[in-house]
Amino acid sequence: MAVKGQRFQNYAEEIKLKAIEMYINGEGSYNSLSADLGLRSSTQLKN
């Protein structure tokens, strides 16, 4: 749950596009791709 004044992590457009391409090409699951790219959660790829 978010706390008042909390700042959220933002990721560069290139990382997001790379993750999408990797997922479409079957290079891994949401969980494995988020770990490979250093994302905090696989949910960030789904939204």
ABEGO torsion letter per residue (X at the ends): XBBBGBBBBBBBAAAAAAAAAAAAAGAEBAAAAAAAAGBABAAAAAX
